[in-house]
Amino acid sequence: MRMEKQLSLILSLHFSLLISAIGSSNFPAIFIFGDSLFDAGNNHFNRNCTAQADFPPYGSTFFHRPTGRFTNGRTVADFIAEFIGMPLQKPYMEIELENMNTSRKNFPTNGINFASAGSGVLLATNNDSGVTPIQVQVQQFKALVDENHIDKKLVQESLIFFESGSNDIFSYFYPFDTPTLTPDAYVQSMLAQVTNFVDTIYKLGARKIAVFGLGPVGCVPARAQLPGAPVTRCYGKMNKMIKNYNMGLESMTKALPATHGPYAIGVYGDIYKTFQIFRADPKRYGFGDVENACCGYGTLGGQVQCGKEGYTICKNPNEHMFWDYFHPSERTYKLMSKALWAGGPTRIRPFNLKRFVSLRTIDHI
């Protein structure tokens, strides 16, 4: 109880050191780290990566072409950028390729997307696929800050988006890899890596960090590929690990002012709860199917990736919660984004992203 009072006092002091000084229309930048929830095409521009969505019908609903996003349109990061009123953040790999053959390097002022689909917080996760783990993503960012391609003062007033871990936990259940850690120990090893990420990003100037929890990965259609996983209900063992990881993420986010000083501020987006609200009352949210992939093949549409040989596609992706075997549809992402942008504390806490972007620290690096 005493610890809770101390944390409450720190938070009160912390909020007094923030001022509402900028409107969302002139918000500086977003720097994005994570996996396929955010990836805007980094894997596409990385020819050593085999985890790809750069073929039809990916991107067909909004961009009308594949962009490397693992859905039929925009992602959560795209929608939040639109809500703020800024251009979509370019993938880091695209920027690197554009700058490769020019003497004058150009870097966007509205932020950069470092996310890599299929990656995790553990270095070993899908490393044979050539994905970019979170440790490498943050080093890419660090190099740009160290070389003064990104100003630390810009970083200080910008948003950091973090979402990663679903691939780590899904990988834990692969039949060809026998886990060496218990589920609880595995989750703790993941959280240790997130702590390292937060420490590094803070040292580079980050003060406003939005941490997004994982959705119920045990409910994705791809669970049909796992021996012993139920197909008539979600995979409870997997979702239990997800919940434990999410609890750790939220505790870490809540403690930011205490662990990193009063100018550090975090919000926690409860993707799991938001997703389950949609699943519990699909008609209310316009969904006709919350179990099967719109695009894929086999049980739950979860045994063949969308666009690969033998796939089928539904008539109306907007009625499906899932676009492919692992990823939500653009419409699901839009609903999630609205909840994160303007929702109440059951969706994101201690306040939503709309308020978060209006907070400006008075600290100077």
N, C-alpha and C positions, 0 to 999 in steps of 0.2 A: 504493500500500500504506500509505504514511504517513497519507494522508487517511482511509483506512478505520479505522486505529487511533485517529485523533483523533475520528472520529464515534462509534466504539465507546466511547471514554472519556466523551464527552458523554452518550451514551445511558445509561451506567452511573450517572453523576451524576444524570441526569434521573430514572431510576427510584428512586433513593434519596430523591428529593424528593417522592415520591408515597406515600400511605399507603392501605391498604385499610381504608376507614372507613365505607362505607355498603353496605348490602345492596341487592339489586335491587328488593326490594319497596317501598322508600321512596326510590327514585331520583327526583330532582326533575323533570326535563323533557327532552324531545327537540325540537330545532328542525330542521326538515326543508327542504332545498332541492334542487331538481332538476326532473326531467321526469316522464313517465308511470309510471316505476318506483315513484314515491312519491305522485303527485298523488291527493289524497283528495276532490277536487271543486272546486278553485279555478277551473278553466275553466268548470265548471257555473254558478258564481255570478258569472261574468264574462260579461255578455250581449254584450260586444263581441268575444267569442272564438268562432270557428267550429270550432275543434278540440274536439269534444264526444263524450262517451260517456254522455250523460244520457238515454238511451232504452233500451228493452228490446232484446236480452236481457242487456245489461250488468248486473252485480250480481246475477244470477238465482240463483247457487248459495248464497251466504251471506246477503246482505242482503235478497234476494228483491225487490229493486227497484233501479233505477239510482241510483247515488250520485255519478256523475261519475268514478269509477275506471274505468280502461281495462282491465278484466278482469272475470271472472265473480264475483269475491269480493274478498278482502283482498289488499293489496299487501305488499311487504317491510316497509315502515314500520309497517303495522298489526300484522303478526305479531311484530315485535321489541317493540312496545309491549305486546302481550299477554304475551310471554315475561317482560318486566320486571314485569308486574303493574299496569300503569297504563291509564287510559282512552285510547282512540285520539285522536290529535291532530286537532283541528278544522282545516279549511282557513282560511287567513287571510281570504279573501274572504267567507266565511260570517260570521266574527266581525265584520268591518267592517260588513256589512249589518245584523247584529243590533244593533250599537252606533250605527248611523246616526241613529236616531230616539229615542235615550235620552240623558238628561243625565248619567247615571252610566255610565261605560264599564266593561265587564267583560272581562277577558282571562284565559284559562285559565292555570292554574299548572303544567300538565303539558306545556307546549310548544305550538307552533303549526306547522302544515304550510303552507309557502309554495310548494311545488312546482307546476309548471304543465306539463301534458302538451303535447308538441310543441315545447317551448322548448329552447334550447341555451345554450352558453356564449358564442356570438357573437350580437351584437344583431340581425344580419340574418336569422338562421335563423327561418323561418316567421313573420316579422314581419307579413306580410299576413294572417295568421290571427288576430291579436290575442292571441297567447300572451304570457306574462310571462317575459322572459329572466332569467337568473340575476342580472344586474346590478340589475334592478328588484326582484327578490325580496330581495336583501340590503339594498337601500335601504328596503324596507317594514319589514324587521327593525330596521334602524338607527333609523328614525323612532320605533318603539315603545320602543327602549332610550333614545333621547335624550329622549323625553317621559315617561320613568319608568313606562311601562306594563309594562315588563319590567325587573326588577332585575338589575344587572350581576353581582351575587353569584350569582343564580340561573343566569345564563348561564355563569358560570365552572364551576359544578359539573354543568352539563347536557351532554348529547351534542349535537353538530352532525352531521347526516347530509348528505352531499353526493353526488349522482350526476347527471351531465349530460354530454352530448357526442354521444350516439347520433344525435340529429336533425341535428346539425351535419355529421357524417360521411355520413349517408344523403343529406343535401341536396347534398353535394359531387358526387354522381353523377346528380343530376337532369338530364334531357336538354335542358331549356330554359334552363339556366344554365351557361355555359361558365366553368369555374374560372379565376381570374386568378392563383392561387397553385399551386405544386407540392404534391403530397400532404404532403411533409415540412414545407414552409413553412406549410401550412394547419394541420397538427397543432400546430406551434409557436405559431401565433397563438391557438389554442384554449388551450394550456397557459398562455400569458401571461395570459389572462382568468381562469383558475383561480387563478393566483398572486395576482391582484388580489382575488379573492373571499376567499382565505385571509387575506391581509393585512387586509382590512376586517373580517372576522369576528373575527380576533384582537384588533384594536383595540377591538372592542365587548365584549370580555371572554371570548370563547370560548377554551377551553384543551384541550378533548377533542373531536377531530374525526375522524369516521369517513368515510373517502373510499372510495367504491365504484367500482371499475373498470367498464367497459362489457362487456356480453356480446357474443357473436359476431353483430353486427348483420348481417353478410353472410349469415347463415343464416335471417333472418326471411322469412316467406312473401311479404311486400310487395316483395321483390326481383324478383318476377315482373313488376312494373310498370316496371322499368328496362331500357331497350334494351341488349342485350349481356350482361345478367346471366344466369348459368347457373341453371337450375331443377332440375337433377339433382344438383347439389352446391352448396356455399356459395360466395359471391362472394369469391374470394381477395383481390382488390385492395382491397375494402372492409375485410375482416378484417385486412389488413396495416396499414391506417391505424389501426384499432381497437387493435391490439397496440402500435403505436408510442405512441399516446396513453396507453394504460394504463401503459406503462413510465415515461412522464413523470410520471403521477399517482403511481405508487408511489415513485419517487425523491423527489418533492416531499414526500410523506407521511413517508417515512423520515427526511428531513432536518429535519423540523419543530423538534426540540429545538435544532438548530444554527442555524436561520434565525430562530426566534421565541423562543428562550429555553428554559431547562430545564423550565419548567412546561407548555409546549405538548407535547401528545402526540397522535399520530395512529395509526390502524390502517387498513390497506388491505384491502378486501374484493375477492377475486379472483373476480368474477362470471364472467369469461370461462372460466377453468379449471373452475369449478363446473358451468357450463352444458355444457361439452364432455364432462365426466365423465358427465353424464346422457345426452348424445347417443350416447356410445360404448357404453353398456350399458343401453339403454332398459328392457329387461325387468326388470333388477335393481331399477329405480326405479319400476316399475309403469306405464311408458309403452307404449302400443301404436302411437303415431304421434308422431315428433319432427320431421316435415317440414311437415305441412299444418295450417292453422288449423282449429280446431274450428268456428268461426263466420266465414263469409265466402262468397266465391264466386270461381270461375275457377281458373286454375292455382295450385296450392298453397293455394287459398282466400285468395289474397293480392291479388286484383284488385278486390274490393268490401269496404268496411268492414262489419263485423258490425252487423246491425240496419238496414242500408240496403237499398233496394229490390233484390230478387232474391237476398238472402242465404239460405244454408242453415246449419243447425246440427247438430253431431254429437250422438249419443245420450248419450255419456259424456265430458264435458269433462275429467274426472280422468285419462283415458287419453291426453290430448293435451298435449304440451309447450306448444303455442301456443293461446291462446284466440282471438285475432283475427289480422289480417294483420301485426301488429307486436309484439303483447304476449303474454307468457306467461300461462298459465292460473293460477288460484288455487293449484292443487296444486303447480305448478312454483315459484311464489313461496314456498309453505310449505317446500318442500324446500331452496330457496336460503336462506331465513331460518334454518332449523335449522343449516345449514352455517356461516352467519355468526355465529350465536349461540353454538354450542358446538363448531364444527369446529376442525381443526388448521391448521397453517401453510400447507398447500396451498390452503386455502379463504380464510383471513383471517390476517393477520400484522401485528405480531409476536405478537399474541394475539387471542383471540376476543372478541365483544361481551359475553359473560357475565362475563368477567374485567374487561373495560374499564369496565363500569358500576360495578364495585366499587372502582375507583381514584379517589381524591379528592386533589386538590392541596392543599397546605398553604399555598399562596400566598394573599394577600388583595389585592384590587384597591383 
